[in-house]
Amino acid sequence: MAITVGLALLLLALVALIGALRLRASAGLPWAPVVYRDTDAQSPERPLIARRIGLVGKPDYLIQKRGRLIPVEVKPGRNATRPYESDLMQLAAYCLLLEETTGVAPPYGLLCYADRTFRLSYTAQVRQETLALIEEMRAALDNECDRSHDDPARCLGCGFLSMCDQALRR
């Protein structure tokens, strides 16, 4: 009887392990300790804040690999053979935030789409491009921007709808 119970528990543990491995693989995460995750609405993580450059953000995950923190952004609804430039810039911003808040630059960041994971090397050039983009965005906030689309649904979802004089609908 004890052997049967022991075998049943061993089989149950094996099934649970396989399920956990499949779940982790489906999220696109490598096998590494997760030290931060912003995917749980019940216990949200604090944002990373870089006051010096005026940047705040919350990556989906921070994993620890070989003693280094790696930001991970998950886009489960995306299916693409190449990463979107906007997603790469978002990931680069998380790399910059991590560098500014910890004093240590991550070597790379991971961008997980539905069926593949992309790796963004966080180089000095990527850092400079990210800082330049942040400055460009700040400058755009100071100027009047013309509407750049003709899509009423997109217009309705815009955060500036209430103050926009070019809104397609109100």
C-alpha positions as CSV (number, residue, x, y, z in Angstrom):
1,M,0.0,0.0,0.0
2,A,2.8,2.5,0.9
3,I,4.6,1.8,-2.3
4,T,1.4,2.4,-4.3
5,V,0.8,5.8,-2.6
6,G,4.5,6.7,-3.1
7,L,4.3,5.9,-6.8
8,A,1.1,7.9,-7.1
9,L,2.6,10.9,-5.4
10,L,5.7,10.6,-7.6
11,L,3.6,10.5,-10.7
12,L,1.6,13.5,-9.5
13,A,4.8,15.4,-8.9
14,L,6.0,14.5,-12.4
15,V,2.8,15.7,-14.0
16,A,2.9,19.0,-12.0
17,L,6.6,19.5,-13.1
18,I,5.7,19.0,-16.7
19,G,2.8,21.4,-16.4
20,A,5.0,24.0,-14.9
21,L,7.6,23.6,-17.6
22,R,5.0,23.9,-20.3
23,L,3.5,27.0,-18.7
24,R,6.9,28.7,-18.4
25,A,7.8,27.8,-22.0
26,S,4.4,29.2,-23.2
27,A,5.2,32.5,-21.5
28,G,8.5,32.6,-23.5
29,L,10.6,32.8,-20.3
30,P,14.0,31.1,-20.1
31,W,14.7,28.9,-17.1
32,A,15.9,31.5,-14.6
33,P,14.7,32.9,-11.3
34,V,12.0,35.6,-11.7
35,V,12.8,38.4,-9.3
36,Y,10.1,40.9,-10.5
37,R,6.8,40.4,-12.3
38,D,4.1,42.9,-13.2
39,T,1.6,40.3,-14.4
40,D,-0.4,39.9,-11.2
41,A,-3.1,42.5,-10.6
42,Q,-3.5,41.3,-7.0
43,S,0.1,42.2,-6.0
44,P,1.4,44.7,-8.5
45,E,5.1,45.5,-8.4
46,R,6.4,49.0,-7.8
47,P,7.5,50.8,-11.0
48,L,11.2,51.4,-11.8
49,I,11.8,55.1,-11.6
50,A,14.8,56.9,-13.1
51,R,14.3,60.5,-11.9
52,R,17.5,61.8,-13.5
53,I,16.1,61.1,-17.0
54,G,12.4,61.4,-16.1
55,L,11.4,57.8,-17.0
56,V,9.1,55.4,-15.2
57,G,8.1,51.9,-16.3
58,K,7.2,48.4,-15.3
59,P,8.6,45.5,-17.3
60,D,6.5,42.3,-17.3
61,Y,9.4,40.4,-15.7
62,L,12.9,40.8,-14.4
63,I,14.8,37.5,-14.4
64,Q,18.2,36.8,-12.9
65,K,20.7,35.1,-15.2
66,R,24.3,34.6,-14.2
67,G,23.9,37.3,-11.5
68,R,22.5,39.9,-13.9
69,L,19.0,41.2,-14.1
70,I,17.4,40.9,-17.5
71,P,14.1,42.7,-18.4
72,V,11.5,40.6,-20.2
73,E,8.5,42.1,-22.1
74,V,5.8,39.6,-23.1
75,K,3.4,40.3,-26.1
76,P,1.3,37.1,-26.2
77,G,-1.0,38.4,-29.0
78,R,1.9,39.2,-31.4
79,N,2.8,36.7,-34.1
80,A,5.6,38.1,-36.3
81,T,8.9,36.9,-37.8
82,R,10.6,40.1,-36.8
83,P,10.0,42.2,-33.7
84,Y,8.2,45.5,-34.1
85,E,10.4,48.5,-33.7
86,S,8.1,50.0,-31.0
87,D,8.3,46.8,-28.9
88,L,12.1,46.9,-29.2
89,M,12.2,50.5,-28.0
90,Q,9.9,49.7,-25.1
91,L,12.3,46.9,-24.1
92,A,15.3,49.2,-24.6
93,A,13.6,51.7,-22.2
94,Y,13.3,48.9,-19.6
95,C,17.0,48.2,-20.1
96,L,17.8,51.9,-19.6
97,L,15.5,52.0,-16.5
98,L,17.2,49.0,-15.0
99,E,20.6,50.5,-15.6
100,E,19.6,53.8,-14.1
101,T,17.9,52.3,-11.0
102,T,20.5,49.6,-10.2
103,G,23.7,51.1,-11.6
104,V,24.3,48.0,-13.7
105,A,23.4,47.8,-17.4
106,P,21.7,44.5,-18.4
107,P,23.6,42.8,-21.2
108,Y,20.3,42.3,-23.1
109,G,16.5,42.2,-22.9
110,L,14.0,39.6,-24.0
111,L,10.9,40.3,-26.1
112,C,8.5,37.3,-26.1
113,Y,5.9,37.0,-28.8
114,A,3.3,34.2,-29.1
115,D,5.6,31.8,-30.9
116,R,9.1,33.1,-30.5
117,T,11.4,35.1,-28.3
118,F,13.7,37.9,-29.6
119,R,16.9,39.1,-27.8
120,L,17.8,42.8,-27.9
121,S,21.5,43.4,-27.1
122,Y,21.7,46.4,-24.8
123,T,24.7,48.3,-26.3
124,A,25.9,51.8,-26.0
125,Q,24.3,52.6,-29.3
126,V,20.9,51.2,-28.2
127,R,21.2,53.3,-25.0
128,Q,21.9,56.5,-27.0
129,E,19.0,55.8,-29.5
130,T,16.7,55.3,-26.5
131,L,17.7,58.5,-24.9
132,A,17.3,60.4,-28.2
133,L,13.9,58.9,-28.7
134,I,12.9,60.0,-25.2
135,E,14.0,63.5,-25.9
136,E,12.1,63.5,-29.3
137,M,9.0,62.4,-27.5
138,R,9.3,65.1,-24.9
139,A,9.8,67.7,-27.6
140,A,6.6,66.4,-29.4
141,L,4.7,66.8,-26.1
142,D,5.6,70.5,-26.1
143,N,4.4,71.0,-29.7
144,E,1.1,70.7,-31.4
145,C,0.9,67.3,-33.2
146,D,-1.4,66.7,-36.1
147,R,-3.6,63.6,-36.2
148,S,-1.7,60.8,-38.0
149,H,-4.6,58.5,-38.8
150,D,-8.1,58.2,-40.1
151,D,-9.3,55.4,-37.8
152,P,-12.3,56.4,-35.6
153,A,-11.8,53.4,-33.3
154,R,-8.1,54.4,-32.7
155,C,-9.2,58.0,-32.2
156,L,-11.8,57.0,-29.5
157,G,-9.1,55.0,-27.6
158,C,-6.6,57.9,-27.5
159,G,-5.7,59.4,-24.2
160,F,-5.9,63.0,-25.7
161,L,-9.4,62.6,-27.1
162,S,-11.0,65.1,-24.7
163,M,-8.5,67.9,-25.6
164,C,-7.9,67.1,-29.3
165,D,-9.3,69.6,-31.8
166,Q,-8.7,67.0,-34.7
167,A,-10.7,64.2,-33.1
168,L,-12.7,62.2,-35.6
169,R,-15.6,61.6,-33.1
170,R,-16.4,62.8,-29.6
